[in-house]
Amino acid sequence: MADDDDAQFDTVDSGASKTFPMQCSALRKNGFVMLKGRPCKIVDMSTSKTGKHGHAKVHLVGVDIFTQKKYEDLCPSTHNMDVPHVKREDYQLTDISDDGFVTLMGDNGDIREDLKLPDGDLGGTLRSDFDDGKDLLLTVLAACGEECIIAMKNNTGLDKGGA
């Protein structure tokens, strides 16, 4: 027992799971599910009839919410599937650094600078709109310890009048 006393804990976690179980038959299109270990949005699902001795099977097709890669899975309808806890939050864009990181401000005034500008069309549009002086709100999706910017919109909620 004396050896156990010098245990060291470098990180502290709430212990909450990143997923929760849900019966396969209860999943719905446009919902979220873990396919091949990745958080996915369900884009198509179909149920096959039961066989002579078998269960009804659910065929799931999902798109990874971060990489947009397509995944498929077949699961008996009575079995449980993992569903990720997905959190969506809007942040105000305050700056884009030269190395591609964005500075975001939350509703409570907290600043975060740990997200990169997304690749592709969204990143290009975001940078050009910001350079044009537009006030932008970015939507950040978080699931399974990953976060990314998935959408942007013009910030219309600001007071335009001076104090």
LINTAHU-V541284 format. One record per backbone hydrogen bond with DSSP energy under -0.5 kcal/mol. CO is the residue of the C=O (numbers start at 0). NH is the residue of the N-H. Records with the same first field share a line. If there is no record, write none. Layout:
BEGIN
CO->NH  NH
END
This chain:
BEGIN
0->3  4
1->4
2->5
3->6
7->9
17->84
19->82
21->80
22->25  26
23->26
27->30
30->41
32->34  39
34->37
37->34
38->64
39->32
40->62
41->29
43->60
45->58
47->56
55->76
56->47  58
57->59  74
58->45
59->72
60->42  43
61->70
62->40
63->67
68->63
70->61
72->59
74->57
75->78
76->24
78->23
80->21
81->33
82->19
83->85
86->141
88->139
90->137
91->104
94->102
96->99
99->116
100->96
101->103  114
102->93  94
103->111
104->91
105->108
109->105
111->103
114->101
118->122
119->123
120->124
121->125
122->126
123->127
124->128
125->129
126->130
127->131
128->133
129->132
133->135
134->154
135->92
136->152
137->90  139
138->149  150
139->88
140->147
141->86
142->145
145->142
147->140  149
150->138
152->136
153->155
157->159
END
